[in-house]
Amino acid sequence: MIPYSHTWPYELIMGDYYFLECPSCGSERVLLPLKKKNVREIQTGKKYWMVLPCCSTRFYITEIDDDYILADIPLRKNN
């Protein structure tokens, strides 16, 4: 079972990947250092080291689909 707390939605806009809001610092429209080539590699099982440009939060992307990324750490706060 995929832990919901480790997921975060992203958007693909004109070939660029964005978080509409950073899960760590709350910055808006964060351009991710992620390319289509990287997404294909993640979908075949490779992990991708992500460093968010807004706050330098670091994590591995372990899976990705058309709407969400799955990280190796919790991205959602427990409410």
Phi and psi restraints in degrees (range 20) as a CNS / XPLOR table:
assign (resid 1 and name C) (resid 2 and name N)
       (resid 2 and name CA) (resid 2 and name C) 1.0 -81.7 20.0 2
assign (resid 2 and name N) (resid 2 and name CA)
       (resid 2 and name C) (resid 3 and name N) 1.0 125.0 20.0 2
assign (resid 2 and name C) (resid 3 and name N)
       (resid 3 and name CA) (resid 3 and name C) 1.0 -73.1 20.0 2
assign (resid 3 and name N) (resid 3 and name CA)
       (resid 3 and name C) (resid 4 and name N) 1.0 119.5 20.0 2
assign (resid 3 and name C) (resid 4 and name N)
       (resid 4 and name CA) (resid 4 and name C) 1.0 -56.5 20.0 2
assign (resid 4 and name N) (resid 4 and name CA)
       (resid 4 and name C) (resid 5 and name N) 1.0 -34.2 20.0 2
assign (resid 4 and name C) (resid 5 and name N)
       (resid 5 and name CA) (resid 5 and name C) 1.0 -64.0 20.0 2
assign (resid 5 and name N) (resid 5 and name CA)
       (resid 5 and name C) (resid 6 and name N) 1.0 -18.1 20.0 2
assign (resid 5 and name C) (resid 6 and name N)
       (resid 6 and name CA) (resid 6 and name C) 1.0 -97.6 20.0 2
assign (resid 6 and name N) (resid 6 and name CA)
       (resid 6 and name C) (resid 7 and name N) 1.0 7.1 20.0 2
assign (resid 6 and name C) (resid 7 and name N)
       (resid 7 and name CA) (resid 7 and name C) 1.0 -106.6 20.0 2
assign (resid 7 and name N) (resid 7 and name CA)
       (resid 7 and name C) (resid 8 and name N) 1.0 156.2 20.0 2
assign (resid 7 and name C) (resid 8 and name N)
       (resid 8 and name CA) (resid 8 and name C) 1.0 -153.1 20.0 2
assign (resid 8 and name N) (resid 8 and name CA)
       (resid 8 and name C) (resid 9 and name N) 1.0 135.7 20.0 2
assign (resid 8 and name C) (resid 9 and name N)
       (resid 9 and name CA) (resid 9 and name C) 1.0 -75.8 20.0 2
assign (resid 9 and name N) (resid 9 and name CA)
       (resid 9 and name C) (resid 10 and name N) 1.0 149.5 20.0 2
assign (resid 9 and name C) (resid 10 and name N)
       (resid 10 and name CA) (resid 10 and name C) 1.0 -134.3 20.0 2
assign (resid 10 and name N) (resid 10 and name CA)
       (resid 10 and name C) (resid 11 and name N) 1.0 166.9 20.0 2
assign (resid 10 and name C) (resid 11 and name N)
       (resid 11 and name CA) (resid 11 and name C) 1.0 -125.5 20.0 2
assign (resid 11 and name N) (resid 11 and name CA)
       (resid 11 and name C) (resid 12 and name N) 1.0 144.3 20.0 2
assign (resid 11 and name C) (resid 12 and name N)
       (resid 12 and name CA) (resid 12 and name C) 1.0 -108.4 20.0 2
assign (resid 12 and name N) (resid 12 and name CA)
       (resid 12 and name C) (resid 13 and name N) 1.0 112.8 20.0 2
assign (resid 12 and name C) (resid 13 and name N)
       (resid 13 and name CA) (resid 13 and name C) 1.0 -125.7 20.0 2
assign (resid 13 and name N) (resid 13 and name CA)
       (resid 13 and name C) (resid 14 and name N) 1.0 114.5 20.0 2
assign (resid 13 and name C) (resid 14 and name N)
       (resid 14 and name CA) (resid 14 and name C) 1.0 51.5 20.0 2
assign (resid 14 and name N) (resid 14 and name CA)
       (resid 14 and name C) (resid 15 and name N) 1.0 40.5 20.0 2
assign (resid 14 and name C) (resid 15 and name N)
       (resid 15 and name CA) (resid 15 and name C) 1.0 86.7 20.0 2
assign (resid 15 and name N) (resid 15 and name CA)
       (resid 15 and name C) (resid 16 and name N) 1.0 -3.1 20.0 2
assign (resid 15 and name C) (resid 16 and name N)
       (resid 16 and name CA) (resid 16 and name C) 1.0 -109.3 20.0 2
assign (resid 16 and name N) (resid 16 and name CA)
       (resid 16 and name C) (resid 17 and name N) 1.0 145.8 20.0 2
assign (resid 16 and name C) (resid 17 and name N)
       (resid 17 and name CA) (resid 17 and name C) 1.0 -100.7 20.0 2
assign (resid 17 and name N) (resid 17 and name CA)
       (resid 17 and name C) (resid 18 and name N) 1.0 134.5 20.0 2
assign (resid 17 and name C) (resid 18 and name N)
       (resid 18 and name CA) (resid 18 and name C) 1.0 -134.1 20.0 2
assign (resid 18 and name N) (resid 18 and name CA)
       (resid 18 and name C) (resid 19 and name N) 1.0 147.0 20.0 2
assign (resid 18 and name C) (resid 19 and name N)
       (resid 19 and name CA) (resid 19 and name C) 1.0 -95.7 20.0 2
assign (resid 19 and name N) (resid 19 and name CA)
       (resid 19 and name C) (resid 20 and name N) 1.0 129.6 20.0 2
assign (resid 19 and name C) (resid 20 and name N)
       (resid 20 and name CA) (resid 20 and name C) 1.0 -67.4 20.0 2
assign (resid 20 and name N) (resid 20 and name CA)
       (resid 20 and name C) (resid 21 and name N) 1.0 -28.5 20.0 2
assign (resid 20 and name C) (resid 21 and name N)
       (resid 21 and name CA) (resid 21 and name C) 1.0 -145.7 20.0 2
assign (resid 21 and name N) (resid 21 and name CA)
       (resid 21 and name C) (resid 22 and name N) 1.0 135.0 20.0 2
assign (resid 21 and name C) (resid 22 and name N)
       (resid 22 and name CA) (resid 22 and name C) 1.0 -69.0 20.0 2
assign (resid 22 and name N) (resid 22 and name CA)
       (resid 22 and name C) (resid 23 and name N) 1.0 132.4 20.0 2
assign (resid 22 and name C) (resid 23 and name N)
       (resid 23 and name CA) (resid 23 and name C) 1.0 -69.9 20.0 2
assign (resid 23 and name N) (resid 23 and name CA)
       (resid 23 and name C) (resid 24 and name N) 1.0 -18.3 20.0 2
assign (resid 23 and name C) (resid 24 and name N)
       (resid 24 and name CA) (resid 24 and name C) 1.0 -96.6 20.0 2
assign (resid 24 and name N) (resid 24 and name CA)
       (resid 24 and name C) (resid 25 and name N) 1.0 -51.4 20.0 2
assign (resid 24 and name C) (resid 25 and name N)
       (resid 25 and name CA) (resid 25 and name C) 1.0 -109.3 20.0 2
assign (resid 25 and name N) (resid 25 and name CA)
       (resid 25 and name C) (resid 26 and name N) 1.0 -12.0 20.0 2
assign (resid 25 and name C) (resid 26 and name N)
       (resid 26 and name CA) (resid 26 and name C) 1.0 85.8 20.0 2
assign (resid 26 and name N) (resid 26 and name CA)
       (resid 26 and name C) (resid 27 and name N) 1.0 3.7 20.0 2
assign (resid 26 and name C) (resid 27 and name N)
       (resid 27 and name CA) (resid 27 and name C) 1.0 -59.4 20.0 2
assign (resid 27 and name N) (resid 27 and name CA)
       (resid 27 and name C) (resid 28 and name N) 1.0 149.0 20.0 2
assign (resid 27 and name C) (resid 28 and name N)
       (resid 28 and name CA) (resid 28 and name C) 1.0 -97.9 20.0 2
assign (resid 28 and name N) (resid 28 and name CA)
       (resid 28 and name C) (resid 29 and name N) 1.0 150.0 20.0 2
assign (resid 28 and name C) (resid 29 and name N)
       (resid 29 and name CA) (resid 29 and name C) 1.0 50.3 20.0 2
assign (resid 29 and name N) (resid 29 and name CA)
       (resid 29 and name C) (resid 30 and name N) 1.0 64.0 20.0 2
assign (resid 29 and name C) (resid 30 and name N)
       (resid 30 and name CA) (resid 30 and name C) 1.0 -88.7 20.0 2
assign (resid 30 and name N) (resid 30 and name CA)
       (resid 30 and name C) (resid 31 and name N) 1.0 116.6 20.0 2
assign (resid 30 and name C) (resid 31 and name N)
       (resid 31 and name CA) (resid 31 and name C) 1.0 -74.7 20.0 2
assign (resid 31 and name N) (resid 31 and name CA)
       (resid 31 and name C) (resid 32 and name N) 1.0 122.0 20.0 2
assign (resid 31 and name C) (resid 32 and name N)
       (resid 32 and name CA) (resid 32 and name C) 1.0 -89.1 20.0 2
assign (resid 32 and name N) (resid 32 and name CA)
       (resid 32 and name C) (resid 33 and name N) 1.0 142.0 20.0 2
assign (resid 32 and name C) (resid 33 and name N)
       (resid 33 and name CA) (resid 33 and name C) 1.0 -80.0 20.0 2
assign (resid 33 and name N) (resid 33 and name CA)
       (resid 33 and name C) (resid 34 and name N) 1.0 68.2 20.0 2
assign (resid 33 and name C) (resid 34 and name N)
       (resid 34 and name CA) (resid 34 and name C) 1.0 -138.3 20.0 2
assign (resid 34 and name N) (resid 34 and name CA)
       (resid 34 and name C) (resid 35 and name N) 1.0 133.6 20.0 2
assign (resid 34 and name C) (resid 35 and name N)
       (resid 35 and name CA) (resid 35 and name C) 1.0 -118.4 20.0 2
assign (resid 35 and name N) (resid 35 and name CA)
       (resid 35 and name C) (resid 36 and name N) 1.0 164.6 20.0 2
assign (resid 35 and name C) (resid 36 and name N)
       (resid 36 and name CA) (resid 36 and name C) 1.0 -57.8 20.0 2
assign (resid 36 and name N) (resid 36 and name CA)
       (resid 36 and name C) (resid 37 and name N) 1.0 -36.3 20.0 2
assign (resid 36 and name C) (resid 37 and name N)
       (resid 37 and name CA) (resid 37 and name C) 1.0 -59.3 20.0 2
assign (resid 37 and name N) (resid 37 and name CA)
       (resid 37 and name C) (resid 38 and name N) 1.0 -43.8 20.0 2
assign (resid 37 and name C) (resid 38 and name N)
       (resid 38 and name CA) (resid 38 and name C) 1.0 -63.6 20.0 2
assign (resid 38 and name N) (resid 38 and name CA)
       (resid 38 and name C) (resid 39 and name N) 1.0 -40.1 20.0 2
assign (resid 38 and name C) (resid 39 and name N)
       (resid 39 and name CA) (resid 39 and name C) 1.0 -62.8 20.0 2
assign (resid 39 and name N) (resid 39 and name CA)
       (resid 39 and name C) (resid 40 and name N) 1.0 -43.6 20.0 2
assign (resid 39 and name C) (resid 40 and name N)
       (resid 40 and name CA) (resid 40 and name C) 1.0 -60.7 20.0 2
assign (resid 40 and name N) (resid 40 and name CA)
       (resid 40 and name C) (resid 41 and name N) 1.0 -40.6 20.0 2
assign (resid 40 and name C) (resid 41 and name N)
       (resid 41 and name CA) (resid 41 and name C) 1.0 -64.8 20.0 2
assign (resid 41 and name N) (resid 41 and name CA)
       (resid 41 and name C) (resid 42 and name N) 1.0 -41.5 20.0 2
assign (resid 41 and name C) (resid 42 and name N)
       (resid 42 and name CA) (resid 42 and name C) 1.0 -62.7 20.0 2
assign (resid 42 and name N) (resid 42 and name CA)
       (resid 42 and name C) (resid 43 and name N) 1.0 -41.1 20.0 2
assign (resid 42 and name C) (resid 43 and name N)
       (resid 43 and name CA) (resid 43 and name C) 1.0 -67.7 20.0 2
assign (resid 43 and name N) (resid 43 and name CA)
       (resid 43 and name C) (resid 44 and name N) 1.0 -18.6 20.0 2
assign (resid 43 and name C) (resid 44 and name N)
       (resid 44 and name CA) (resid 44 and name C) 1.0 -95.6 20.0 2
assign (resid 44 and name N) (resid 44 and name CA)
       (resid 44 and name C) (resid 45 and name N) 1.0 5.4 20.0 2
assign (resid 44 and name C) (resid 45 and name N)
       (resid 45 and name CA) (resid 45 and name C) 1.0 111.3 20.0 2
assign (resid 45 and name N) (resid 45 and name CA)
       (resid 45 and name C) (resid 46 and name N) 1.0 -4.3 20.0 2
assign (resid 45 and name C) (resid 46 and name N)
       (resid 46 and name CA) (resid 46 and name C) 1.0 -81.1 20.0 2
assign (resid 46 and name N) (resid 46 and name CA)
       (resid 46 and name C) (resid 47 and name N) 1.0 141.2 20.0 2
assign (resid 46 and name C) (resid 47 and name N)
       (resid 47 and name CA) (resid 47 and name C) 1.0 -85.2 20.0 2
assign (resid 47 and name N) (resid 47 and name CA)
       (resid 47 and name C) (resid 48 and name N) 1.0 150.0 20.0 2
assign (resid 47 and name C) (resid 48 and name N)
       (resid 48 and name CA) (resid 48 and name C) 1.0 -124.8 20.0 2
assign (resid 48 and name N) (resid 48 and name CA)
       (resid 48 and name C) (resid 49 and name N) 1.0 124.3 20.0 2
assign (resid 48 and name C) (resid 49 and name N)
       (resid 49 and name CA) (resid 49 and name C) 1.0 -78.5 20.0 2
assign (resid 49 and name N) (resid 49 and name CA)
       (resid 49 and name C) (resid 50 and name N) 1.0 118.1 20.0 2
assign (resid 49 and name C) (resid 50 and name N)
       (resid 50 and name CA) (resid 50 and name C) 1.0 -111.1 20.0 2
assign (resid 50 and name N) (resid 50 and name CA)
       (resid 50 and name C) (resid 51 and name N) 1.0 130.2 20.0 2
assign (resid 50 and name C) (resid 51 and name N)
       (resid 51 and name CA) (resid 51 and name C) 1.0 -121.8 20.0 2
assign (resid 51 and name N) (resid 51 and name CA)
       (resid 51 and name C) (resid 52 and name N) 1.0 114.4 20.0 2
assign (resid 51 and name C) (resid 52 and name N)
       (resid 52 and name CA) (resid 52 and name C) 1.0 -70.9 20.0 2
assign (resid 52 and name N) (resid 52 and name CA)
       (resid 52 and name C) (resid 53 and name N) 1.0 130.5 20.0 2
assign (resid 52 and name C) (resid 53 and name N)
       (resid 53 and name CA) (resid 53 and name C) 1.0 -69.7 20.0 2
assign (resid 53 and name N) (resid 53 and name CA)
       (resid 53 and name C) (resid 54 and name N) 1.0 -20.7 20.0 2
assign (resid 53 and name C) (resid 54 and name N)
       (resid 54 and name CA) (resid 54 and name C) 1.0 -80.0 20.0 2
assign (resid 54 and name N) (resid 54 and name CA)
       (resid 54 and name C) (resid 55 and name N) 1.0 -35.7 20.0 2
assign (resid 54 and name C) (resid 55 and name N)
       (resid 55 and name CA) (resid 55 and name C) 1.0 -138.9 20.0 2
assign (resid 55 and name N) (resid 55 and name CA)
       (resid 55 and name C) (resid 56 and name N) 1.0 4.8 20.0 2
assign (resid 55 and name C) (resid 56 and name N)
       (resid 56 and name CA) (resid 56 and name C) 1.0 63.2 20.0 2
assign (resid 56 and name N) (resid 56 and name CA)
       (resid 56 and name C) (resid 57 and name N) 1.0 21.4 20.0 2
assign (resid 56 and name C) (resid 57 and name N)
       (resid 57 and name CA) (resid 57 and name C) 1.0 -63.7 20.0 2
assign (resid 57 and name N) (resid 57 and name CA)
       (resid 57 and name C) (resid 58 and name N) 1.0 137.8 20.0 2
assign (resid 57 and name C) (resid 58 and name N)
       (resid 58 and name CA) (resid 58 and name C) 1.0 -121.0 20.0 2
assign (resid 58 and name N) (resid 58 and name CA)
       (resid 58 and name C) (resid 59 and name N) 1.0 138.1 20.0 2
assign (resid 58 and name C) (resid 59 and name N)
       (resid 59 and name CA) (resid 59 and name C) 1.0 -163.9 20.0 2
assign (resid 59 and name N) (resid 59 and name CA)
       (resid 59 and name C) (resid 60 and name N) 1.0 164.6 20.0 2
assign (resid 59 and name C) (resid 60 and name N)
       (resid 60 and name CA) (resid 60 and name C) 1.0 -94.5 20.0 2
assign (resid 60 and name N) (resid 60 and name CA)
       (resid 60 and name C) (resid 61 and name N) 1.0 135.0 20.0 2
assign (resid 60 and name C) (resid 61 and name N)
       (resid 61 and name CA) (resid 61 and name C) 1.0 -87.1 20.0 2
assign (resid 61 and name N) (resid 61 and name CA)
       (resid 61 and name C) (resid 62 and name N) 1.0 120.2 20.0 2
assign (resid 61 and name C) (resid 62 and name N)
       (resid 62 and name CA) (resid 62 and name C) 1.0 -99.6 20.0 2
assign (resid 62 and name N) (resid 62 and name CA)
       (resid 62 and name C) (resid 63 and name N) 1.0 -26.0 20.0 2
assign (resid 62 and name C) (resid 63 and name N)
       (resid 63 and name CA) (resid 63 and name C) 1.0 -150.0 20.0 2
assign (resid 63 and name N) (resid 63 and name CA)
       (resid 63 and name C) (resid 64 and name N) 1.0 158.2 20.0 2
assign (resid 63 and name C) (resid 64 and name N)
       (resid 64 and name CA) (resid 64 and name C) 1.0 -150.8 20.0 2
assign (resid 64 and name N) (resid 64 and name CA)
       (resid 64 and name C) (resid 65 and name N) 1.0 141.3 20.0 2
assign (resid 64 and name C) (resid 65 and name N)
       (resid 65 and name CA) (resid 65 and name C) 1.0 -125.8 20.0 2
assign (resid 65 and name N) (resid 65 and name CA)
       (resid 65 and name C) (resid 66 and name N) 1.0 -158.7 20.0 2
assign (resid 65 and name C) (resid 66 and name N)
       (resid 66 and name CA) (resid 66 and name C) 1.0 -74.8 20.0 2
assign (resid 66 and name N) (resid 66 and name CA)
       (resid 66 and name C) (resid 67 and name N) 1.0 -13.0 20.0 2
assign (resid 66 and name C) (resid 67 and name N)
       (resid 67 and name CA) (resid 67 and name C) 1.0 -128.7 20.0 2
assign (resid 67 and name N) (resid 67 and name CA)
       (resid 67 and name C) (resid 68 and name N) 1.0 -30.6 20.0 2
assign (resid 67 and name C) (resid 68 and name N)
       (resid 68 and name CA) (resid 68 and name C) 1.0 -130.3 20.0 2
assign (resid 68 and name N) (resid 68 and name CA)
       (resid 68 and name C) (resid 69 and name N) 1.0 152.1 20.0 2
assign (resid 68 and name C) (resid 69 and name N)
       (resid 69 and name CA) (resid 69 and name C) 1.0 -105.5 20.0 2
assign (resid 69 and name N) (resid 69 and name CA)
       (resid 69 and name C) (resid 70 and name N) 1.0 153.6 20.0 2
assign (resid 69 and name C) (resid 70 and name N)
       (resid 70 and name CA) (resid 70 and name C) 1.0 -117.1 20.0 2
assign (resid 70 and name N) (resid 70 and name CA)
       (resid 70 and name C) (resid 71 and name N) 1.0 123.6 20.0 2
assign (resid 70 and name C) (resid 71 and name N)
       (resid 71 and name CA) (resid 71 and name C) 1.0 -106.0 20.0 2
assign (resid 71 and name N) (resid 71 and name CA)
       (resid 71 and name C) (resid 72 and name N) 1.0 166.6 20.0 2
assign (resid 71 and name C) (resid 72 and name N)
       (resid 72 and name CA) (resid 72 and name C) 1.0 -84.7 20.0 2
assign (resid 72 and name N) (resid 72 and name CA)
       (resid 72 and name C) (resid 73 and name N) 1.0 -3.8 20.0 2
assign (resid 72 and name C) (resid 73 and name N)
       (resid 73 and name CA) (resid 73 and name C) 1.0 -127.6 20.0 2
assign (resid 73 and name N) (resid 73 and name CA)
       (resid 73 and name C) (resid 74 and name N) 1.0 158.7 20.0 2
assign (resid 73 and name C) (resid 74 and name N)
       (resid 74 and name CA) (resid 74 and name C) 1.0 -66.6 20.0 2
assign (resid 74 and name N) (resid 74 and name CA)
       (resid 74 and name C) (resid 75 and name N) 1.0 130.6 20.0 2
assign (resid 74 and name C) (resid 75 and name N)
       (resid 75 and name CA) (resid 75 and name C) 1.0 -104.0 20.0 2
assign (resid 75 and name N) (resid 75 and name CA)
       (resid 75 and name C) (resid 76 and name N) 1.0 -19.3 20.0 2
assign (resid 75 and name C) (resid 76 and name N)
       (resid 76 and name CA) (resid 76 and name C) 1.0 -101.7 20.0 2
assign (resid 76 and name N) (resid 76 and name CA)
       (resid 76 and name C) (resid 77 and name N) 1.0 139.1 20.0 2
assign (resid 76 and name C) (resid 77 and name N)
       (resid 77 and name CA) (resid 77 and name C) 1.0 -79.1 20.0 2
assign (resid 77 and name N) (resid 77 and name CA)
       (resid 77 and name C) (resid 78 and name N) 1.0 143.9 20.0 2
assign (resid 77 and name C) (resid 78 and name N)
       (resid 78 and name CA) (resid 78 and name C) 1.0 -75.0 20.0 2
assign (resid 78 and name N) (resid 78 and name CA)
       (resid 78 and name C) (resid 79 and name N) 1.0 125.8 20.0 2
